[in-house]
Amino acid sequence: MVINSFLCVFGNVGICEQLLFEEKEKKGRTPDGHNPSPFDSWPRLTCSIGLGAGITYLTHACMDLKLGDKRMVFDPWLTGPAFARGWWLLHEPPSDWLERLCRADLIYISHMHSDHLSYPTLQKLSERRPDVPIYVGDTERPVFWNLNHSGVQLTNINVVPFGVWQQVDKNLRFMILMDGVHPEMDTCIIVEYKGHKILNTVDCTRPNGGRLPVNTALMMSDFAGGASGFPMTFSGGKFTEEWKAQFIKTERKKLLNYKAQLVKDLQPRIYCPFAGYFVESHPSDKYIKETNTKNDPDQLNNLIKKNSNVVTWSPRPGATLDLGRMLKDPTDSKGIVEPPEGTKIYKDSWDFKPYLDTLSAAVGDEIFLHPSWIKEYFTWAGFKNYNLVVRMMETDEDFNPFPGGYDYLVDFLDLSFPKERPSREHPYEEIRCRVDVIRHVVKNGLLWDDLYIGFQTRLQRDPDIYHHLFWNHFQIKLPLTPPNWRSFLMHCKKGTNEPVHCQCDSPLK
């Protein structure tokens, strides 16, 4: 039976409601009466897959699934950087990657982070096939919130409700689920072909609140770690190189153990670690590249093999897993087809210039001739009534003060811009930002993930407290449309904007 996915809507379950899941487990329902395991609805008989199912790894989190006569692609990041200029592809994608995207019957994009939603990739796709069907979950912040401003022309984006099967053909369907920790932005997907489920948890911290199908044919998940500016971009206090190295080592080990336990609990027939193949390849990020160590997929797979009989696959670009063969006989030598001998696996060069030129263009924008842009921007951002003082400093490549750059304080308690730190007791942060990236972010109203996850800042804080409300706002909750800089400049010409105090002298105490 096929249900109309746009009429039968599965209710969103937020973080707070997750706490009630355990109490309601006996009844098998969430507090609002919906099924917490919607993937069990309308079950299908499991049929032989035969030779019609192949999963080809392209790069990072991008898989090309051929299921019968349909093709589905996950999270195509295949060219250009992610997070401004901080992340670059580790693997060389197959030379026919654009053709693969063009012949896809549907593309799933899990969330708005630029290593999954890659506008440089989609720009090339849109020039060839702007009407390719793209599916995303109905997240609080729309996945394509910045599409109009990006200039990418895509005409067939479908936003679907969570927990509802989307029928592709008689043998193929899929369901998008939200993350239990970041429901406002993260999603995962279950694809079912002839009754066999493929689970892709992508970057979800607690996919579907921890309710996931067991014994799936194939499971994919992230594994690497390192997708954060913490702690490599921090200094002062406890943040010595020794402390950071030990912290990273401990956290990576915890992540490995968590992923191994998750695989043990879910018992998929096959497991594939992916969505962790990026590198900080720009020369100015050498320090990050050397210190931001990541988990090895083979290390995770070896840990999984010690605790279960799950078959593991560490993919290389262009390698194809024949799902039918592998489910029938995991030892079948034809079950995994490796790329031809001599195929380039790792990238050894990146085309930095066009992307850095785009960022650099913002440095000389007319907006920044007027110090009042600071008040205009932070007023637009809408974060206030929070006891935190932040010193923002524009820097060069090496995080030294940028000549003629802005250096100013923002008091978020009353959204003022004082010359000196206030006399009241207050938490304090210093954020040094590369001038090209911060001005590009400000000009275009982009989220601060480009700064923080992209390693384009250096931070100090006193006391050493993570201000979740502040960072969550600037990373997820900024307005959906950029500041109205045209109106701002008109007011500047009329002389109606108030001055802002800059070049402050407020060292971290």
C-alpha positions as CSV (number, residue, x, y, z in Angstrom):
1,M,0.0,0.0,0.0
2,V,1.3,3.4,-1.0
3,I,0.4,6.3,1.3
4,N,0.4,10.0,0.2
5,S,3.5,11.3,2.0
6,F,2.4,14.9,1.8
7,L,-0.9,14.2,3.6
8,C,0.2,11.7,6.2
9,V,2.8,13.7,8.2
10,F,4.8,12.1,11.0
11,G,5.0,14.6,14.0
12,N,8.4,16.1,14.8
13,V,10.0,14.8,18.0
14,G,12.3,17.3,19.8
15,I,15.1,16.9,22.2
16,C,12.9,17.4,25.3
17,E,10.4,14.8,24.1
18,Q,13.2,12.3,23.8
19,L,13.3,12.1,27.6
20,L,9.8,10.7,27.6
21,F,10.6,8.0,25.1
22,E,11.8,5.5,27.7
23,E,8.7,6.0,29.8
24,K,6.5,5.3,26.8
25,E,8.5,2.4,25.4
26,K,6.1,-0.2,26.7
27,K,3.3,1.3,24.7
28,G,5.6,1.6,21.7
29,R,4.5,5.2,21.1
30,T,5.8,8.7,21.5
31,P,4.0,11.1,23.8
32,D,1.9,12.5,20.9
33,G,0.8,9.0,19.8
34,H,3.1,8.6,16.8
35,N,5.2,5.5,16.2
36,P,8.9,6.1,17.3
37,S,9.9,3.3,14.8
38,P,8.1,4.4,11.7
39,F,10.4,2.3,9.5
40,D,8.5,-0.7,10.8
41,S,5.2,0.6,9.3
42,W,3.9,-1.0,6.1
43,P,6.5,-3.9,6.2
44,R,7.6,-5.5,2.9
45,L,8.5,-9.1,2.2
46,T,12.2,-9.6,1.7
47,C,13.0,-10.7,-1.8
48,S,16.2,-11.8,-3.5
49,I,18.1,-8.7,-4.7
50,G,19.8,-10.5,-7.5
51,L,22.4,-8.6,-9.4
52,G,20.6,-5.2,-9.6
53,A,22.0,-3.4,-6.5
54,G,25.4,-1.7,-6.6
55,I,26.7,1.0,-4.2
56,T,29.6,3.1,-5.5
57,Y,31.6,5.3,-3.2
58,L,32.5,8.7,-4.8
59,T,34.0,10.9,-2.0
60,H,33.5,11.8,1.6
61,A,29.7,11.2,2.3
62,C,28.7,10.8,-1.4
63,M,27.4,7.4,-2.5
64,D,25.9,6.5,-5.8
65,L,23.3,3.8,-5.4
66,K,22.0,1.8,-8.3
67,L,18.9,-0.1,-7.1
68,G,17.2,-1.9,-10.0
69,D,16.7,0.7,-12.8
70,K,16.8,3.6,-10.4
71,R,19.8,5.7,-9.3
72,M,20.1,7.6,-6.0
73,V,22.9,9.8,-4.8
74,F,23.8,10.8,-1.2
75,D,25.3,14.1,-0.2
76,P,27.3,15.2,-3.3
77,W,30.4,17.2,-2.3
78,L,32.6,16.5,-5.3
79,T,34.4,19.8,-6.0
80,G,35.5,22.9,-4.2
81,P,36.0,23.5,-0.4
82,A,33.6,23.2,2.5
83,F,33.3,25.6,5.4
84,A,34.6,28.6,3.6
85,R,38.1,27.4,2.9
86,G,38.9,25.1,5.8
87,W,37.9,21.6,4.4
88,W,39.0,20.1,1.1
89,L,38.4,16.7,-0.4
90,L,40.8,14.0,0.7
91,H,39.9,11.6,-2.1
92,E,40.0,12.2,-5.8
93,P,36.4,11.6,-7.1
94,P,35.9,9.4,-10.2
95,S,36.3,11.4,-13.4
96,D,32.6,10.7,-14.3
97,W,31.2,12.2,-11.1
98,L,29.2,14.9,-12.9
99,E,27.7,12.4,-15.3
100,R,26.7,10.2,-12.4
101,L,24.9,13.1,-10.8
102,C,23.1,14.1,-14.0
103,R,21.7,10.6,-14.5
104,A,20.5,10.3,-10.9
105,D,16.7,9.7,-10.4
106,L,16.9,11.4,-7.0
107,I,19.5,13.0,-4.7
108,Y,19.3,13.0,-0.9
109,I,21.0,15.9,1.0
110,S,21.1,15.2,4.7
111,H,21.7,18.7,6.0
112,M,22.9,22.2,5.3
113,H,26.6,21.8,6.2
114,S,28.7,22.5,3.2
115,D,30.5,19.1,3.1
116,H,27.0,17.7,2.4
117,L,25.2,20.6,0.7
118,S,28.0,21.7,-1.6
119,Y,27.0,24.7,-3.7
120,P,30.1,24.5,-5.9
121,T,29.1,20.9,-6.8
122,L,25.4,21.8,-7.3
123,Q,26.4,24.8,-9.4
124,K,28.0,22.4,-11.9
125,L,25.1,20.0,-11.7
126,S,22.5,22.8,-12.2
127,E,24.2,23.9,-15.4
128,R,23.6,20.5,-16.9
129,R,20.4,19.3,-15.2
130,P,18.7,21.9,-13.0
131,D,15.5,19.7,-12.7
132,V,17.2,16.7,-11.0
133,P,14.9,15.7,-8.1
134,I,16.5,16.5,-4.7
135,Y,15.0,15.4,-1.4
136,V,15.6,16.9,2.0
137,G,13.9,16.5,5.4
138,D,11.5,19.2,6.8
139,T,14.0,20.6,9.3
140,E,13.4,23.7,11.4
141,R,16.1,25.5,9.5
142,P,15.5,24.7,5.8
143,V,18.4,22.7,4.2
144,F,18.3,25.1,1.2
145,W,17.8,28.2,3.3
146,N,20.4,30.0,1.2
147,L,19.5,28.8,-2.2
148,N,18.2,32.0,-3.7
149,H,21.3,34.0,-2.5
150,S,23.7,31.3,-3.7
151,G,22.9,31.8,-7.4
152,V,22.5,28.1,-8.0
153,Q,19.5,27.4,-10.2
154,L,17.7,24.2,-9.0
155,T,14.1,23.7,-9.8
156,N,13.1,20.4,-8.2
157,I,13.8,20.5,-4.5
158,N,11.3,18.4,-2.5
159,V,10.9,18.8,1.3
160,V,9.4,15.7,2.8
161,P,8.0,15.0,6.3
162,F,9.9,12.8,8.8
163,G,9.1,9.2,9.3
164,V,7.0,8.7,6.1
165,W,7.9,6.2,3.4
166,Q,8.5,7.9,0.0
167,Q,7.7,5.5,-2.8
168,V,10.1,5.6,-5.8
169,D,8.9,2.4,-7.6
170,K,7.3,-0.9,-6.6
171,N,10.7,-2.2,-5.2
172,L,12.2,1.0,-3.9
173,R,11.3,3.5,-1.1
174,F,13.0,5.7,1.4
175,M,12.3,7.5,4.7
176,I,14.1,10.5,6.1
177,L,14.4,10.7,9.9
178,M,15.5,13.5,12.2
179,D,18.4,13.6,14.7
180,G,17.5,13.4,18.4
181,V,20.2,15.9,19.4
182,H,20.1,18.4,16.5
183,P,16.6,18.0,15.2
184,E,16.7,21.6,13.8
185,M,19.2,20.6,11.1
186,D,20.4,17.0,11.0
187,T,18.7,14.1,9.3
188,C,19.5,10.5,8.3
189,I,17.9,8.1,5.8
190,I,16.7,4.6,5.4
191,V,16.5,3.2,1.9
192,E,14.6,0.0,1.3
193,Y,15.0,-2.1,-1.8
194,K,13.0,-5.3,-2.2
195,G,12.6,-5.4,1.5
196,H,16.3,-5.0,2.3
197,K,17.1,-1.8,4.3
198,I,20.1,0.4,3.9
199,L,20.7,2.7,6.9
200,N,22.7,5.9,6.4
201,T,23.0,7.8,9.7
202,V,25.3,10.5,8.1
203,D,26.4,13.0,10.9
204,C,23.5,12.4,13.3
205,T,24.6,12.2,16.9
206,R,21.5,10.3,18.0
207,P,19.6,9.4,14.8
208,N,15.8,9.1,15.3
209,G,16.4,9.5,19.0
210,G,18.2,6.2,19.1
211,R,15.4,4.1,17.5
212,L,17.0,2.4,14.5
213,P,16.3,-0.7,12.5
214,V,18.4,-3.8,13.3
215,N,19.8,-6.4,10.9
216,T,19.8,-4.0,8.0
217,A,21.6,-5.1,4.8
218,L,24.0,-2.2,4.9
219,M,24.8,0.5,7.4
220,M,26.9,3.7,6.8
221,S,28.0,6.3,9.3
222,D,30.6,8.9,10.0
223,F,33.6,7.8,12.0
224,A,36.5,10.2,11.8
225,G,36.0,13.0,14.2
226,G,37.7,16.4,13.8
227,A,34.7,18.2,12.5
228,S,35.0,21.1,15.0
229,G,37.2,24.0,15.8
230,F,37.5,22.6,19.4
231,P,40.1,22.4,20.8
232,M,42.7,23.1,18.0
233,T,41.7,26.7,17.6
234,F,41.7,27.5,21.3
235,S,44.5,28.9,23.4
236,G,45.2,30.2,26.9
237,G,44.6,28.6,30.2
238,K,44.5,24.8,30.0
239,F,44.7,24.8,26.2
240,T,48.4,23.8,25.9
241,E,49.5,21.7,23.0
242,E,49.9,18.7,25.3
243,W,46.4,19.1,26.7
244,K,44.9,19.4,23.2
245,A,46.7,16.4,21.9
246,Q,45.5,14.3,24.8
247,F,42.0,15.5,24.5
248,I,41.9,14.7,20.8
249,K,43.3,11.3,21.4
250,T,40.8,10.5,24.1
251,E,37.8,11.8,22.1
252,R,38.7,9.9,19.0
253,K,39.0,6.7,21.0
254,K,35.6,7.4,22.6
255,L,34.1,7.9,19.1
256,L,35.5,4.7,17.8
257,N,34.1,2.7,20.7
258,Y,30.7,4.4,20.4
259,K,30.5,3.6,16.7
260,A,31.7,0.0,17.2
261,Q,29.1,-0.5,20.0
262,L,26.4,1.0,17.8
263,V,27.2,-1.5,15.0
264,K,27.3,-4.3,17.5
265,D,23.8,-3.3,18.8
266,L,22.3,-2.9,15.3
267,Q,24.0,-5.9,13.7
268,P,23.8,-4.8,10.1
269,R,25.0,-7.4,7.6
270,I,27.6,-5.0,6.2
271,Y,29.0,-1.8,7.7
272,C,30.8,1.1,5.8
273,P,32.6,4.0,7.6
274,F,32.4,7.2,5.5
275,A,31.7,10.9,5.8
276,G,35.1,11.6,7.3
277,Y,37.4,11.9,4.3
278,F,38.4,15.6,4.3
279,V,41.7,17.3,4.8
280,E,42.9,20.8,5.8
281,S,45.0,21.1,2.7
282,H,45.5,24.9,2.4
283,P,49.1,25.8,3.4
284,S,47.9,28.4,5.9
285,D,46.1,25.6,7.8
286,K,49.2,23.5,8.2
287,Y,48.9,23.6,12.0
288,I,45.3,22.3,12.0
289,K,46.2,19.5,9.5
290,E,49.0,18.4,11.8
291,T,47.1,18.5,15.1
292,N,43.5,17.6,14.0
293,T,44.1,13.8,13.9
294,K,41.2,11.7,12.7
295,N,40.2,8.1,13.1
296,D,41.3,5.5,10.6
297,P,38.4,3.6,9.1
298,D,40.3,0.3,9.2
299,Q,40.9,0.8,12.9
300,L,37.2,1.0,13.4
301,N,36.5,-1.9,11.2
302,N,39.0,-4.1,13.1
303,L,37.3,-3.1,16.4
304,I,33.9,-4.1,14.9
305,K,35.3,-7.5,13.8
306,K,36.5,-8.2,17.3
307,N,33.0,-7.9,18.7
308,S,30.7,-9.2,15.9
309,N,30.4,-11.0,12.6
310,V,29.5,-7.9,10.7
311,V,31.2,-7.6,7.3
312,T,33.1,-4.2,6.9
313,W,34.0,-2.2,3.9
314,S,36.5,0.7,3.8
315,P,35.6,2.2,0.4
316,R,37.9,3.8,-2.1
317,P,36.7,6.3,-4.8
318,G,35.0,4.4,-7.6
319,A,34.8,1.1,-5.7
320,T,31.4,-0.6,-6.0
321,L,29.8,-3.0,-3.5
322,D,27.5,-5.5,-5.1
323,L,24.8,-5.8,-2.4
324,G,23.2,-8.9,-3.8
325,R,26.4,-10.8,-4.0
326,M,27.6,-9.7,-0.6
327,L,24.4,-10.7,1.1
328,K,24.4,-14.0,-0.6
329,D,28.1,-14.7,0.1
330,P,30.2,-12.2,1.9
331,T,33.3,-14.1,0.8
332,D,32.5,-13.7,-2.9
333,S,35.5,-12.2,-4.6
334,K,33.2,-10.3,-7.0
335,G,31.2,-8.8,-4.1
336,I,33.4,-5.6,-4.1
337,V,34.7,-4.3,-7.3
338,E,37.7,-2.1,-6.7
339,P,38.6,0.8,-9.1
340,P,41.0,-0.1,-11.9
341,E,44.7,-0.4,-11.1
342,G,46.4,3.0,-11.2
343,T,43.3,4.9,-10.3
344,K,44.2,8.0,-8.3
345,I,42.8,7.6,-4.8
346,Y,44.1,10.6,-2.9
347,K,44.1,14.2,-4.1
348,D,47.5,15.9,-4.2
349,S,46.5,19.3,-5.5
350,W,43.5,21.6,-5.0
351,D,42.3,24.5,-7.0
352,F,42.4,27.1,-4.2
353,K,42.4,30.3,-6.2
354,P,38.8,30.8,-7.5
355,Y,37.4,30.1,-4.1
356,L,39.8,32.3,-2.2
357,D,39.2,35.0,-4.7
358,T,35.5,34.9,-3.9
359,L,36.3,35.3,-0.2
360,S,38.9,38.1,-0.8
361,A,36.4,40.1,-2.8
362,A,34.5,40.9,0.4
363,V,37.5,42.5,2.0
364,G,37.2,45.7,0.0
365,D,33.4,45.9,-0.1
366,E,32.0,49.3,0.4
367,I,30.1,48.1,3.5
368,F,33.3,48.0,5.5
369,L,34.2,51.6,4.8
370,H,31.6,52.5,7.5
371,P,32.3,51.3,11.1
372,S,28.5,51.3,11.7
373,W,28.3,48.0,9.8
374,I,29.1,46.4,13.1
375,K,25.9,47.6,14.8
376,E,23.9,46.9,11.6
377,Y,25.2,43.3,11.5
378,F,24.8,42.3,15.1
379,T,21.4,44.0,15.3
380,W,20.4,41.9,12.2
381,A,21.8,38.8,13.9
382,G,19.3,39.3,16.8
383,F,21.2,37.8,19.7
384,K,21.0,39.8,22.9
385,N,19.9,39.8,26.6
386,Y,22.8,37.4,27.3
387,N,25.6,38.2,29.7
388,L,28.6,37.8,27.4
389,V,31.2,40.3,26.1
390,V,33.0,39.3,22.9
391,R,36.0,41.0,21.4
392,M,36.1,40.5,17.6
393,M,39.4,41.0,15.8
394,E,40.0,40.9,12.0
395,T,43.4,39.2,11.2
396,D,45.6,38.2,8.4
397,E,46.4,34.6,7.4
398,D,48.5,34.0,10.5
399,F,45.9,35.5,12.9
400,N,47.9,38.7,13.5
401,P,46.0,42.0,13.4
402,F,44.9,42.9,9.9
403,P,46.3,46.4,8.9
404,G,43.4,48.8,9.0
405,G,41.1,46.0,10.2
406,Y,38.3,46.2,12.8
407,D,38.9,45.4,16.5
408,Y,35.8,45.9,18.6
409,L,33.8,44.8,21.6
410,V,30.2,43.5,21.6
411,D,28.3,43.4,24.9
412,F,25.4,41.0,24.2
413,L,23.6,41.9,27.5
414,D,22.3,45.1,25.9
415,L,23.8,44.7,22.4
416,S,26.1,47.7,22.8
417,F,29.6,48.3,21.5
418,P,31.6,49.8,24.3
419,K,35.2,51.2,24.2
420,E,36.1,49.1,27.2
421,R,34.9,46.0,29.0
422,P,32.1,46.8,31.4
423,S,32.7,46.9,35.1
424,R,30.1,44.3,36.0
425,E,31.1,40.6,36.3
426,H,30.8,39.0,32.8
427,P,32.1,36.1,30.8
428,Y,34.5,37.2,28.0
429,E,35.7,35.7,24.7
430,E,38.2,36.9,22.2
431,I,37.6,35.7,18.6
432,R,40.3,36.4,16.0
433,C,38.9,35.9,12.5
434,R,40.7,35.8,9.1
435,V,39.5,39.0,7.5
436,D,38.4,37.5,4.1
437,V,36.2,34.9,5.7
438,I,34.6,37.1,8.4
439,R,33.7,39.8,5.9
440,H,32.4,37.2,3.4
441,V,30.2,35.7,6.2
442,V,29.0,39.1,7.3
443,K,28.3,40.5,3.8
444,N,26.3,37.4,2.8
445,G,24.6,36.7,6.2
446,L,26.1,33.2,6.4
447,L,26.3,31.0,9.4
448,W,29.4,31.0,11.6
449,D,30.1,27.3,10.9
450,D,32.3,28.7,8.1
451,L,34.4,30.4,10.9
452,Y,34.3,27.8,13.6
453,I,34.1,24.4,11.9
454,G,36.2,25.8,9.1
455,F,39.1,26.6,11.5
456,Q,39.1,30.3,10.4
457,T,39.2,31.6,14.0
458,R,41.4,31.5,17.0
459,L,39.7,31.8,20.4
460,Q,40.3,32.5,24.0
461,R,37.7,32.6,26.8
462,D,37.5,33.6,30.4
463,P,36.1,31.7,32.2
464,D,36.5,28.5,30.2
465,I,32.8,27.9,29.6
466,Y,31.1,27.0,26.4
467,H,28.3,29.5,25.7
468,H,25.8,27.2,23.9
469,L,23.2,29.8,23.4
470,F,25.6,32.2,21.7
471,W,27.3,29.7,19.4
472,N,24.0,27.9,18.6
473,H,22.5,31.2,17.5
474,F,25.3,32.1,15.2
475,Q,25.7,28.6,13.8
476,I,22.0,27.7,13.3
477,K,19.6,30.5,14.2
478,L,20.6,33.5,12.2
479,P,17.9,35.1,10.0
480,L,17.1,33.3,6.8
481,T,17.8,36.4,4.6
482,P,21.0,38.4,4.7
483,P,21.3,41.9,6.0
484,N,19.9,44.7,3.8
485,W,23.2,46.3,3.0
486,R,21.7,48.4,0.2
487,S,19.5,50.2,2.7
488,F,22.4,50.4,5.1
489,L,24.6,52.2,2.5
490,M,21.8,54.5,1.6
491,H,21.6,55.6,5.2
492,C,25.3,56.0,5.4
493,K,25.3,58.4,2.5
494,K,22.6,60.4,4.3
495,G,24.7,60.4,7.5
496,T,22.1,58.8,9.7
497,N,24.0,55.8,11.0
498,E,25.6,56.0,14.5
499,P,29.3,55.5,14.9
500,V,30.7,52.3,16.6
501,H,33.8,52.3,18.8
502,C,36.7,50.2,17.3
503,Q,40.3,49.5,17.9
504,C,39.6,48.6,21.5
505,D,42.3,47.7,24.0
506,S,40.8,44.9,26.1
507,P,43.2,42.1,26.6
508,L,42.0,38.8,28.1
509,K,42.2,39.0,31.8
